[in-house]
């Protein structure tokens, strides 16, 4: 794997972690149950993607 490819993977994993933290932060602020459910589903899907991507390494 080239240095550029490794940097891309590192960047992608960093973005996924940032998104996860923002989902958790948003969940703490939401009052609407439907919106909370939507954000929880996005966070779960993001976690699955992160795990899949990480397992490729």
mmCIF file of the N, C-alpha and C atoms, coordinates in Angstrom:
data_MODEL
# 
_entry.id   MODEL 
# 
loop_
_atom_site.group_PDB 
_atom_site.id 
_atom_site.type_symbol 
_atom_site.label_atom_id 
_atom_site.label_alt_id 
_atom_site.label_comp_id 
_atom_site.label_asym_id 
_atom_site.label_entity_id 
_atom_site.label_seq_id 
_atom_site.pdbx_PDB_ins_code 
_atom_site.Cartn_x 
_atom_site.Cartn_y 
_atom_site.Cartn_z 
_atom_site.occupancy 
_atom_site.B_iso_or_equiv 
_atom_site.pdbx_formal_charge 
_atom_site.auth_seq_id 
_atom_site.auth_comp_id 
_atom_site.auth_asym_id 
_atom_site.auth_atom_id 
_atom_site.pdbx_PDB_model_num 
ATOM 1   N N  . UNK A 1 1  ? 0.846   -1.161 0.000  1.00 0.00 ? 1  UNK A N  1 
ATOM 2   C CA . UNK A 1 1  ? 0.000   0.000  0.000  1.00 0.00 ? 1  UNK A CA 1 
ATOM 3   C C  . UNK A 1 1  ? 0.901   1.236  0.000  1.00 0.00 ? 1  UNK A C  1 
ATOM 4   N N  . UNK A 1 2  ? 0.539   2.205  -0.810 1.00 0.00 ? 2  UNK A N  1 
ATOM 5   C CA . UNK A 1 2  ? 1.371   3.401  -0.913 1.00 0.00 ? 2  UNK A CA 1 
ATOM 6   C C  . UNK A 1 2  ? 1.104   4.346  0.250  1.00 0.00 ? 2  UNK A C  1 
ATOM 7   N N  . UNK A 1 3  ? 2.008   5.293  0.411  1.00 0.00 ? 3  UNK A N  1 
ATOM 8   C CA . UNK A 1 3  ? 1.852   6.306  1.457  1.00 0.00 ? 3  UNK A CA 1 
ATOM 9   C C  . UNK A 1 3  ? 0.578   7.108  1.237  1.00 0.00 ? 3  UNK A C  1 
ATOM 10  N N  . UNK A 1 4  ? 0.297   7.437  0.001  1.00 0.00 ? 4  UNK A N  1 
ATOM 11  C CA . UNK A 1 4  ? -0.901  8.215  -0.313 1.00 0.00 ? 4  UNK A CA 1 
ATOM 12  C C  . UNK A 1 4  ? -2.169  7.430  0.050  1.00 0.00 ? 4  UNK A C  1 
ATOM 13  N N  . UNK A 1 5  ? -2.179  6.143  -0.222 1.00 0.00 ? 5  UNK A N  1 
ATOM 14  C CA . UNK A 1 5  ? -3.333  5.302  0.124  1.00 0.00 ? 5  UNK A CA 1 
ATOM 15  C C  . UNK A 1 5  ? -3.516  5.218  1.638  1.00 0.00 ? 5  UNK A C  1 
ATOM 16  N N  . UNK A 1 6  ? -2.420  5.078  2.362  1.00 0.00 ? 6  UNK A N  1 
ATOM 17  C CA . UNK A 1 6  ? -2.497  5.035  3.819  1.00 0.00 ? 6  UNK A CA 1 
ATOM 18  C C  . UNK A 1 6  ? -3.010  6.353  4.386  1.00 0.00 ? 6  UNK A C  1 
ATOM 19  N N  . UNK A 1 7  ? -2.582  7.462  3.815  1.00 0.00 ? 7  UNK A N  1 
ATOM 20  C CA . UNK A 1 7  ? -3.074  8.762  4.259  1.00 0.00 ? 7  UNK A CA 1 
ATOM 21  C C  . UNK A 1 7  ? -4.562  8.910  3.978  1.00 0.00 ? 7  UNK A C  1 
ATOM 22  N N  . UNK A 1 8  ? -5.014  8.394  2.850  1.00 0.00 ? 8  UNK A N  1 
ATOM 23  C CA . UNK A 1 8  ? -6.433  8.440  2.536  1.00 0.00 ? 8  UNK A CA 1 
ATOM 24  C C  . UNK A 1 8  ? -7.236  7.631  3.555  1.00 0.00 ? 8  UNK A C  1 
ATOM 25  N N  . UNK A 1 9  ? -6.756  6.463  3.885  1.00 0.00 ? 9  UNK A N  1 
ATOM 26  C CA . UNK A 1 9  ? -7.450  5.611  4.864  1.00 0.00 ? 9  UNK A CA 1 
ATOM 27  C C  . UNK A 1 9  ? -7.481  6.293  6.231  1.00 0.00 ? 9  UNK A C  1 
ATOM 28  N N  . UNK A 1 10 ? -6.367  6.850  6.629  1.00 0.00 ? 10 UNK A N  1 
ATOM 29  C CA . UNK A 1 10 ? -6.311  7.560  7.908  1.00 0.00 ? 10 UNK A CA 1 
ATOM 30  C C  . UNK A 1 10 ? -7.307  8.722  7.927  1.00 0.00 ? 10 UNK A C  1 
ATOM 31  N N  . UNK A 1 11 ? -7.380  9.449  6.841  1.00 0.00 ? 11 UNK A N  1 
ATOM 32  C CA . UNK A 1 11 ? -8.305  10.575 6.730  1.00 0.00 ? 11 UNK A CA 1 
ATOM 33  C C  . UNK A 1 11 ? -9.759  10.102 6.787  1.00 0.00 ? 11 UNK A C  1 
ATOM 34  N N  . UNK A 1 12 ? -10.060 9.038  6.078  1.00 0.00 ? 12 UNK A N  1 
ATOM 35  C CA . UNK A 1 12 ? -11.426 8.508  6.050  1.00 0.00 ? 12 UNK A CA 1 
ATOM 36  C C  . UNK A 1 12 ? -11.851 8.019  7.432  1.00 0.00 ? 12 UNK A C  1 
ATOM 37  N N  . UNK A 1 13 ? -10.956 7.332  8.133  1.00 0.00 ? 13 UNK A N  1 
ATOM 38  C CA . UNK A 1 13 ? -11.273 6.864  9.485  1.00 0.00 ? 13 UNK A CA 1 
ATOM 39  C C  . UNK A 1 13 ? -11.457 8.042  10.439 1.00 0.00 ? 13 UNK A C  1 
ATOM 40  N N  . UNK A 1 14 ? -10.666 9.075  10.263 1.00 0.00 ? 14 UNK A N  1 
ATOM 41  C CA . UNK A 1 14 ? -10.800 10.279 11.086 1.00 0.00 ? 14 UNK A CA 1 
ATOM 42  C C  . UNK A 1 14 ? -12.137 10.960 10.869 1.00 0.00 ? 14 UNK A C  1 
ATOM 43  N N  . UNK A 1 15 ? -12.568 11.028 9.614  1.00 0.00 ? 15 UNK A N  1 
ATOM 44  C CA . UNK A 1 15 ? -13.872 11.618 9.308  1.00 0.00 ? 15 UNK A CA 1 
ATOM 45  C C  . UNK A 1 15 ? -15.007 10.800 9.922  1.00 0.00 ? 15 UNK A C  1 
ATOM 46  N N  . UNK A 1 16 ? -14.879 9.500  9.870  1.00 0.00 ? 16 UNK A N  1 
ATOM 47  C CA . UNK A 1 16 ? -15.911 8.631  10.445 1.00 0.00 ? 16 UNK A CA 1 
ATOM 48  C C  . UNK A 1 16 ? -15.988 8.816  11.957 1.00 0.00 ? 16 UNK A C  1 
ATOM 49  N N  . UNK A 1 17 ? -14.846 8.939  12.611 1.00 0.00 ? 17 UNK A N  1 
ATOM 50  C CA . UNK A 1 17 ? -14.836 9.161  14.056 1.00 0.00 ? 17 UNK A CA 1 
ATOM 51  C C  . UNK A 1 17 ? -15.434 10.519 14.402 1.00 0.00 ? 17 UNK A C  1 
ATOM 52  N N  . UNK A 1 18 ? -15.119 11.529 13.617 1.00 0.00 ? 18 UNK A N  1 
ATOM 53  C CA . UNK A 1 18 ? -15.667 12.872 13.840 1.00 0.00 ? 18 UNK A CA 1 
ATOM 54  C C  . UNK A 1 18 ? -17.186 12.851 13.681 1.00 0.00 ? 18 UNK A C  1 
ATOM 55  N N  . UNK A 1 19 ? -17.670 12.187 12.643 1.00 0.00 ? 19 UNK A N  1 
ATOM 56  C CA . UNK A 1 19 ? -19.110 12.089 12.414 1.00 0.00 ? 19 UNK A CA 1 
ATOM 57  C C  . UNK A 1 19 ? -19.789 11.400 13.591 1.00 0.00 ? 19 UNK A C  1 
ATOM 58  N N  . UNK A 1 20 ? -19.156 10.341 14.100 1.00 0.00 ? 20 UNK A N  1 
ATOM 59  C CA . UNK A 1 20 ? -19.715 9.604  15.235 1.00 0.00 ? 20 UNK A CA 1 
ATOM 60  C C  . UNK A 1 20 ? -19.814 10.507 16.457 1.00 0.00 ? 20 UNK A C  1 
ATOM 61  N N  . UNK A 1 21 ? -18.785 11.292 16.700 1.00 0.00 ? 21 UNK A N  1 
ATOM 62  C CA . UNK A 1 21 ? -18.816 12.183 17.865 1.00 0.00 ? 21 UNK A CA 1 
ATOM 63  C C  . UNK A 1 21 ? -19.887 13.257 17.708 1.00 0.00 ? 21 UNK A C  1 
ATOM 64  N N  . UNK A 1 22 ? -20.090 13.753 16.502 1.00 0.00 ? 22 UNK A N  1 
ATOM 65  C CA . UNK A 1 22 ? -21.127 14.755 16.259 1.00 0.00 ? 22 UNK A CA 1 
ATOM 66  C C  . UNK A 1 22 ? -22.519 14.152 16.402 1.00 0.00 ? 22 UNK A C  1 
ATOM 67  N N  . UNK A 1 23 ? -22.687 12.908 16.010 1.00 0.00 ? 23 UNK A N  1 
ATOM 68  C CA . UNK A 1 23 ? -23.977 12.237 16.202 1.00 0.00 ? 23 UNK A CA 1 
ATOM 69  C C  . UNK A 1 23 ? -24.287 12.121 17.692 1.00 0.00 ? 23 UNK A C  1 
ATOM 70  N N  . UNK A 1 24 ? -23.302 11.722 18.479 1.00 0.00 ? 24 UNK A N  1 
ATOM 71  C CA . UNK A 1 24 ? -23.510 11.586 19.917 1.00 0.00 ? 24 UNK A CA 1 
ATOM 72  C C  . UNK A 1 24 ? -23.818 12.934 20.555 1.00 0.00 ? 24 UNK A C  1 
ATOM 73  N N  . UNK A 1 25 ? -23.120 13.961 20.127 1.00 0.00 ? 25 UNK A N  1 
ATOM 74  C CA . UNK A 1 25 ? -23.359 15.309 20.642 1.00 0.00 ? 25 UNK A CA 1 
ATOM 75  C C  . UNK A 1 25 ? -24.772 15.773 20.287 1.00 0.00 ? 25 UNK A C  1 
ATOM 76  N N  . UNK A 1 26 ? -25.186 15.513 19.070 1.00 0.00 ? 26 UNK A N  1 
ATOM 77  C CA . UNK A 1 26 ? -26.512 15.912 18.612 1.00 0.00 ? 26 UNK A CA 1 
ATOM 78  C C  . UNK A 1 26 ? -27.603 15.161 19.350 1.00 0.00 ? 26 UNK A C  1 
ATOM 79  N N  . UNK A 1 27 ? -27.387 13.880 19.593 1.00 0.00 ? 27 UNK A N  1 
ATOM 80  C CA . UNK A 1 27 ? -28.375 13.087 20.319 1.00 0.00 ? 27 UNK A CA 1 
ATOM 81  C C  . UNK A 1 27 ? -28.671 13.680 21.697 1.00 0.00 ? 27 UNK A C  1 
ATOM 82  N N  . UNK A 1 28 ? -27.666 14.227 22.332 1.00 0.00 ? 28 UNK A N  1 
ATOM 83  C CA . UNK A 1 28 ? -27.848 14.823 23.641 1.00 0.00 ? 28 UNK A CA 1 
ATOM 84  C C  . UNK A 1 28 ? -28.648 16.115 23.619 1.00 0.00 ? 28 UNK A C  1 
ATOM 85  N N  . UNK A 1 29 ? -28.775 16.711 22.431 1.00 0.00 ? 29 UNK A N  1 
ATOM 86  C CA . UNK A 1 29 ? -29.456 17.990 22.314 1.00 0.00 ? 29 UNK A CA 1 
ATOM 87  C C  . UNK A 1 29 ? -30.865 17.880 21.745 1.00 0.00 ? 29 UNK A C  1 
ATOM 88  N N  . UNK A 1 30 ? -31.158 16.776 21.091 1.00 0.00 ? 30 UNK A N  1 
ATOM 89  C CA . UNK A 1 30 ? -32.457 16.639 20.432 1.00 0.00 ? 30 UNK A CA 1 
ATOM 90  C C  . UNK A 1 30 ? -33.566 16.311 21.414 1.00 0.00 ? 30 UNK A C  1 
ATOM 91  N N  . UNK A 1 31 ? -34.732 16.873 21.147 1.00 0.00 ? 31 UNK A N  1 
ATOM 92  C CA . UNK A 1 31 ? -35.924 16.582 21.942 1.00 0.00 ? 31 UNK A CA 1 
ATOM 93  C C  . UNK A 1 31 ? -36.903 15.703 21.159 1.00 0.00 ? 31 UNK A C  1 
ATOM 94  N N  . UNK A 1 32 ? -36.940 15.877 19.849 1.00 0.00 ? 32 UNK A N  1 
ATOM 95  C CA . UNK A 1 32 ? -37.883 15.167 18.996 1.00 0.00 ? 32 UNK A CA 1 
ATOM 96  C C  . UNK A 1 32 ? -37.485 13.689 18.871 1.00 0.00 ? 32 UNK A C  1 
ATOM 97  N N  . UNK A 1 33 ? -38.401 12.801 19.203 1.00 0.00 ? 33 UNK A N  1 
ATOM 98  C CA . UNK A 1 33 ? -38.112 11.360 19.198 1.00 0.00 ? 33 UNK A CA 1 
ATOM 99  C C  . UNK A 1 33 ? -37.796 10.845 17.796 1.00 0.00 ? 33 UNK A C  1 
ATOM 100 N N  . UNK A 1 34 ? -38.503 11.346 16.792 1.00 0.00 ? 34 UNK A N  1 
ATOM 101 C CA . UNK A 1 34 ? -38.251 10.892 15.416 1.00 0.00 ? 34 UNK A CA 1 
ATOM 102 C C  . UNK A 1 34 ? -36.858 11.304 14.944 1.00 0.00 ? 34 UNK A C  1 
ATOM 103 N N  . UNK A 1 35 ? -36.463 12.529 15.276 1.00 0.00 ? 35 UNK A N  1 
ATOM 104 C CA . UNK A 1 35 ? -35.122 12.983 14.897 1.00 0.00 ? 35 UNK A CA 1 
ATOM 105 C C  . UNK A 1 35 ? -34.047 12.190 15.636 1.00 0.00 ? 35 UNK A C  1 
ATOM 106 N N  . UNK A 1 36 ? -34.300 11.908 16.915 1.00 0.00 ? 36 UNK A N  1 
ATOM 107 C CA . UNK A 1 36 ? -33.336 11.105 17.670 1.00 0.00 ? 36 UNK A CA 1 
ATOM 108 C C  . UNK A 1 36 ? -33.163 9.731  17.043 1.00 0.00 ? 36 UNK A C  1 
ATOM 109 N N  . UNK A 1 37 ? -34.271 9.122  16.649 1.00 0.00 ? 37 UNK A N  1 
ATOM 110 C CA . UNK A 1 37 ? -34.213 7.810  16.006 1.00 0.00 ? 37 UNK A CA 1 
ATOM 111 C C  . UNK A 1 37 ? -33.408 7.876  14.717 1.00 0.00 ? 37 UNK A C  1 
ATOM 112 N N  . UNK A 1 38 ? -33.638 8.924  13.942 1.00 0.00 ? 38 UNK A N  1 
ATOM 113 C CA . UNK A 1 38 ? -32.916 9.097  12.669 1.00 0.00 ? 38 UNK A CA 1 
ATOM 114 C C  . UNK A 1 38 ? -31.417 9.231  12.915 1.00 0.00 ? 38 UNK A C  1 
ATOM 115 N N  . UNK A 1 39 ? -31.029 10.060 13.875 1.00 0.00 ? 39 UNK A N  1 
ATOM 116 C CA . UNK A 1 39 ? -29.607 10.262 14.172 1.00 0.00 ? 39 UNK A CA 1 
ATOM 117 C C  . UNK A 1 39 ? -28.994 8.982  14.740 1.00 0.00 ? 39 UNK A C  1 
ATOM 118 N N  . UNK A 1 40 ? -29.734 8.258  15.568 1.00 0.00 ? 40 UNK A N  1 
ATOM 119 C CA . UNK A 1 40 ? -29.233 6.987  16.091 1.00 0.00 ? 40 UNK A CA 1 
ATOM 120 C C  . UNK A 1 40 ? -28.977 5.993  14.966 1.00 0.00 ? 40 UNK A C  1 
ATOM 121 N N  . UNK A 1 41 ? -29.872 5.941  13.997 1.00 0.00 ? 41 UNK A N  1 
ATOM 122 C CA . UNK A 1 41 ? -29.699 5.039  12.857 1.00 0.00 ? 41 UNK A CA 1 
ATOM 123 C C  . UNK A 1 41 ? -28.486 5.440  12.025 1.00 0.00 ? 41 UNK A C  1 
ATOM 124 N N  . UNK A 1 42 ? -28.301 6.751  11.830 1.00 0.00 ? 42 UNK A N  1 
ATOM 125 C CA . UNK A 1 42 ? -27.125 7.220  11.091 1.00 0.00 ? 42 UNK A CA 1 
ATOM 126 C C  . UNK A 1 42 ? -25.849 6.853  11.835 1.00 0.00 ? 42 UNK A C  1 
ATOM 127 N N  . UNK A 1 43 ? -25.862 7.016  13.147 1.00 0.00 ? 43 UNK A N  1 
ATOM 128 C CA . UNK A 1 43 ? -24.680 6.689  13.952 1.00 0.00 ? 43 UNK A CA 1 
ATOM 129 C C  . UNK A 1 43 ? -24.372 5.195  13.887 1.00 0.00 ? 43 UNK A C  1 
ATOM 130 N N  . UNK A 1 44 ? -25.406 4.361  13.931 1.00 0.00 ? 44 UNK A N  1 
ATOM 131 C CA . UNK A 1 44 ? -25.204 2.911  13.845 1.00 0.00 ? 44 UNK A CA 1 
ATOM 132 C C  . UNK A 1 44 ? -24.654 2.518  12.481 1.00 0.00 ? 44 UNK A C  1 
ATOM 133 N N  . UNK A 1 45 ? -25.201 3.094  11.425 1.00 0.00 ? 45 UNK A N  1 
ATOM 134 C CA . UNK A 1 45 ? -24.721 2.790  10.070 1.00 0.00 ? 45 UNK A CA 1 
ATOM 135 C C  . UNK A 1 45 ? -23.271 3.248  9.908  1.00 0.00 ? 45 UNK A C  1 
ATOM 136 N N  . UNK A 1 46 ? -22.970 4.435  10.434 1.00 0.00 ? 46 UNK A N  1 
ATOM 137 C CA . UNK A 1 46 ? -21.609 4.939  10.378 1.00 0.00 ? 46 UNK A CA 1 
ATOM 138 C C  . UNK A 1 46 ? -20.652 4.015  11.122 1.00 0.00 ? 46 UNK A C  1 
ATOM 139 N N  . UNK A 1 47 ? -21.072 3.511  12.270 1.00 0.00 ? 47 UNK A N  1 
ATOM 140 C CA . UNK A 1 47 ? -20.237 2.584  13.044 1.00 0.00 ? 47 UNK A CA 1 
ATOM 141 C C  . UNK A 1 47 ? -19.985 1.296  12.275 1.00 0.00 ? 47 UNK A C  1 
ATOM 142 N N  . UNK A 1 48 ? -21.004 0.802  11.584 1.00 0.00 ? 48 UNK A N  1 
ATOM 143 C CA . UNK A 1 48 ? -20.844 -0.408 10.769 1.00 0.00 ? 48 UNK A CA 1 
ATOM 144 C C  . UNK A 1 48 ? -19.848 -0.167 9.636  1.00 0.00 ? 48 UNK A C  1 
ATOM 145 N N  . UNK A 1 49 ? -19.958 0.975  8.999  1.00 0.00 ? 49 UNK A N  1 
ATOM 146 C CA . UNK A 1 49 ? -19.045 1.320  7.912  1.00 0.00 ? 49 UNK A CA 1 
ATOM 147 C C  . UNK A 1 49 ? -17.619 1.434  8.436  1.00 0.00 ? 49 UNK A C  1 
ATOM 148 N N  . UNK A 1 50 ? -17.474 2.107  9.578  1.00 0.00 ? 50 UNK A N  1 
ATOM 149 C CA . UNK A 1 50 ? -16.159 2.266  10.203 1.00 0.00 ? 50 UNK A CA 1 
ATOM 150 C C  . UNK A 1 50 ? -15.534 0.895  10.501 1.00 0.00 ? 50 UNK A C  1 
ATOM 151 N N  . UNK A 1 51 ? -16.326 0.021  11.115 1.00 0.00 ? 51 UNK A N  1 
ATOM 152 C CA . UNK A 1 51 ? -15.821 -1.308 11.456 1.00 0.00 ? 51 UNK A CA 1 
ATOM 153 C C  . UNK A 1 51 ? -15.443 -2.107 10.209 1.00 0.00 ? 51 UNK A C  1 
ATOM 154 N N  . UNK A 1 52 ? -16.270 -2.015 9.182  1.00 0.00 ? 52 UNK A N  1 
ATOM 155 C CA . UNK A 1 52 ? -15.960 -2.718 7.926  1.00 0.00 ? 52 UNK A CA 1 
ATOM 156 C C  . UNK A 1 52 ? -14.676 -2.200 7.307  1.00 0.00 ? 52 UNK A C  1 
ATOM 157 N N  . UNK A 1 53 ? -14.544 -0.887 7.284  1.00 0.00 ? 53 UNK A N  1 
ATOM 158 C CA . UNK A 1 53 ? -13.377 -0.253 6.697  1.00 0.00 ? 53 UNK A CA 1 
ATOM 159 C C  . UNK A 1 53 ? -12.130 -0.598 7.506  1.00 0.00 ? 53 UNK A C  1 
ATOM 160 N N  . UNK A 1 54 ? -12.250 -0.526 8.828  1.00 0.00 ? 54 UNK A N  1 
ATOM 161 C CA . UNK A 1 54 ? -11.126 -0.819 9.703  1.00 0.00 ? 54 UNK A CA 1 
ATOM 162 C C  . UNK A 1 54 ? -10.698 -2.281 9.578  1.00 0.00 ? 54 UNK A C  1 
ATOM 163 N N  . UNK A 1 55 ? -11.665 -3.173 9.414  1.00 0.00 ? 55 UNK A N  1 
ATOM 164 C CA . UNK A 1 55 ? -11.330 -4.602 9.305  1.00 0.00 ? 55 UNK A CA 1 
ATOM 165 C C  . UNK A 1 55 ? -10.566 -4.932 8.027  1.00 0.00 ? 55 UNK A C  1 
ATOM 166 N N  . UNK A 1 56 ? -10.666 -4.085 7.043  1.00 0.00 ? 56 UNK A N  1 
ATOM 167 C CA . UNK A 1 56 ? -9.913  -4.290 5.801  1.00 0.00 ? 56 UNK A CA 1 
ATOM 168 C C  . UNK A 1 56 ? -8.413  -4.091 6.015  1.00 0.00 ? 56 UNK A C  1 
ATOM 169 N N  . UNK A 1 57 ? -8.086  -3.359 7.062  1.00 0.00 ? 57 UNK A N  1 
ATOM 170 C CA . UNK A 1 57 ? -6.679  -3.114 7.340  1.00 0.00 ? 57 UNK A CA 1 
ATOM 171 C C  . UNK A 1 57 ? -6.068  -4.317 7.994  1.00 0.00 ? 57 UNK A C  1 
# 
